[in-house]
Amino acid sequence: MPRQLLGAGPLALAHAVAFTGASAAAQGLGGAESRSTDGTDGIVIDAVLCMALPLMLAAGLFFLLRVVVRGAAFAATTRHWRQSQPSNHSVEVSSLDKRLHRVAIVLTSVEHALRLEEDSELREMLDQSTLSEQRARDEVDKARAGKVSLPVAAAQVHAAEESMGVTEERARELFGDNAFLDEGARVGCFFCARPLANASYRRQVPLKRGSDITPVVACPPCAELAAAGQPSPILVRMEMGERMLHWSELERYDPYHRRHEPYPGVRTVPAWDLASQLSLSELAARAAGGQGELAADEGCPVLDLDSPAQGTSVLSLEPSREQG
């Protein structure tokens, strides 16, 4: 009790007690009301949180999914664009291919130039340039497959270009501008398809099958092998995996051009495996440029294709019985 009320009268003391009780009651009612209000607010907040959290979670998942989808789409677009753009490697290989194509064009022109005269020095230079060209082509194919570095392939192409330039210059010295104004006859070696522009460079090889003897035109290297009883392999192409075509049967096959830019799909087979649907005489005429039957060179041994036991110059062009 406050110190001031100790000396007060009974009436004052009664009033003070009554006032104190009323104040305590009022405070009790106010506290109860406050606690009631706080409890209601807590329930409302809990309810809101219970409803909001799933919505927020769903929104987050949706946003994440959208980001992932957009990222995948962007990655796919970028990958497609990169794939559609040539890589530096493929661009450089393509550049080497173009340089080799020019080498092939020039050397093909030199092949035609030999129609004017068979010059042994020019022939040797042309053969060396052709070997250099073939080596360069092999290296470029390896570079395309990633088996050798581009600088290695480029060095081979450069060597082929230098050899080509020397050969072309020799042809101009011999024949002038006339060297490249016309083309030689479409005649190729029956065996390897080497172009034979000048008649003095052609040889005749008589092939015997059955009772028939058929002379075929050949280059000197293949004729020498045939005379020794070892005919060169024959250039062919397999159609549909079964039908064999001699090179002279191939559509638009140019012996001059194809010596320097190979015809797709061709390969060589042993002479005895040749199995064309055309007769030997028909193939011989085609290889000789349609000149009809050829006369065999005097003194050239006949290559017997049916009786291997009769001498060293004997092989068979008949299809192997083991192959059916």
Secondary structure by P-SEA (a helix, b strand, c coil): cccccccccaaaaaaaaaaaaaaaaaaaaaaaaaaaaaaaaaaaaaaaaaaaaaaaaaaaaaaaaaaaaaaaaaaaaaaaaaaacccaaaaaaaaaaaaaaaaaaaaaaaaaaccccccaaaaaaaaaaaaaaaaaaaaaaaaaaccccaaaaaaaaaaaaaaaaaaaaaaaaccccccccccccccccccccccccccccbbbbbbbcccbbbbbbbcaaaaaaaaaccccbbbbbbcccccccccccccccccccccccccccccccccccccccccaaaaaaaaacccccccccccccccccccccccccbbbcccccccc
